[in-house]
């Protein structure tokens, strides 16, 4: 019985991160990865449930199954945050134009579009920054360092086309392809 408990827990630690990644790939429209993880998820799920419901229904096995699910969710979200798949868009509202911050962000390879607008009491400046999700903390830290009072909104765009980031990625891809050919 103790072996079953350990096996059930281990299967949940494997199953739930796979389920989490499958869901993320599905939401990000990465259908091949989603279907691959879905197949793996189904195999683990069926095997795990068959252990829990084979023969006698042990309360301990059901509890371990549920605890494993919870711990697996935690592990799955940690894995996803490390992978940081996709892109993020940051909208940064500033009281004053901070040219130093804008130049620094651009030098570091971030596409920055600057807008000027009218707030409740005075003129405001808004930066719109599109970047890969794995660089979001880097951007946030730079903004915090140069503009600690900035108001920042971060969201994940579903689709985008053209612009600086696309050109920069294509240029980077061409450069790496040229290097590989030699």
Buried (B, 14 or more C-beta within 10 A) or exposed (E): EEEBBEBBBEBBBBBBBBBBBBBBBBEBEBEEBBEBBBEBBBEBBEBBBEBBEEEEEBEEBEEBBEEBBEBBBEBBBEBBEEEBBBBBBBBBBBBEBBEEBBEBBEEEEBBBEBEEEEEEEEEBBBBEBBBBBBBBEBBBEBBEEBBEEBEBEBEEEEEEEEEBBEEEEEEEEEEEEEEEEE
